[in-house]
Amino acid sequence: MGTGSIKKVFPGNNTAQGFYSFYDYIIEPDTTRIFVIKGGPGVGKSTFMKQIGMEMVEKGYDIEFHHCSSDNGSLDGVVIPEIGIAMIDGTAPHIVDPRNPGAVDEILHLGDFWDEKGMRTHKKEIIDANREVGRLFARAYRFLRAAQDIYNDWEIANMEAMDYAVANKHAVELINHIFSKRKVASRVGRARHLFATANTPDGPISYLDTIISPMKESFILVGEPGTGKSTLLQKVTNAAVERGYFAEVYHCALDPQKVEHVVIPELGTALITSEDPHAFTPGPKDVAVNLNEGLNRRIVEKYRDVVDYDRRTYMELFYRGISFIAQAKKTHDYMETFYVPNMDFEGVSRLRQKTLDRILAYAGELKAGS
């Protein structure tokens, strides 16, 4: 068996609506096993998951790494789709608890390996740092909300100039092309919702390339804000589900109500939005769909000054929000310094090996039963 592949996604995000979670879509609730990992900052949750994930990659399993939007170098979860196994960080701000305890879910508490007495000597520092992290994120979200308001004004200017018949025509053509061999099914498919891009301490980080690399064809949607890209993608998603397909729906990192990318794995098809601050460079075989064709240039010119101002102000507010997320990360790192010296990492390592052995046993049982 060769080496497996790694797909990287974000299950949660720092958005204009605050922290937004798609944790319910990490894995189906009736899967083989879900390990919910609890413990404080710096106790090794991400390393625990990442090392098991890499072990499984080496054994030939394809893996999903679900990255943390507040620390993109860390993981919030690992999924092994082939055997229906997930490990999920169950701590704030994305608190996860078992929904089917024992039957599917269980808690692995890394707090069993810390020295409580040693940590209590830093009780005040930990509480103060935790409060400061909360304040910094609240400030970040205020700036992201303000950026979203300005972005909405930018959209409205373009909406006045947009002929949506052009967007509708593109939607019909894409749906007819993608689903030409499949009519509406007797059983509907399903959609899985995640983020391909996150607003992180390092700015917007995208792992889109790991998501679309297995796809055979990609359609790149190009268009100014307000030209109907998200609406078109929602129409394609609805068409896929109506025809019984499984669709992966990736949402906008700032406005999670908007769809940004859609992948239909069974068809090997991806539809990708290309727009700053996460513009996508098309490959030689990618097909561009230009929604700017529907813009009335006379009206666009009428609002040129408004749009230019909105663009500048949006970016200023957006990156101001990012700066507070970066400060929160630094404060969180400081808080970790009170946990790390008081952890029995050898004990954590033994639990990790035991958990890996259990996962391999589940894989063996599934192979034997197939």
Secondary structure, 3 states (H helix, E strand, C coil): CCCCCEEEEECEEEECCEEEECHHHCCCCCCCEEEEEECCCCCCHHHHHHHHHHHHHHCCCCEEEEEECCEEEEEEEEEEHHHCEEEEECCCCCCCCCCCECCCEEEEEHHHHECHHHHHCCHHHHHHHHHHHHHHHHHHHHHHHHHHHHHHHHHHHHHHHECHHHHHHHHHHHHHHHCCCCCCCCCCCEEEEEECEEEECCEEEECHHHHHCCCCEEEEEECCCCCCHHHHHHHHHHHHHHCCCEEEEEECCCCCCCEEEEEEHHHCEEEEEEECCECCCCCCCCEEEEHHHHECHHHHHHCHHHHHHHHHHHHHHHHHHHHHHHHHHHHHHHHHCCCHHHECHHHHHHHHHHHHHHHHHHHHHHHHHC
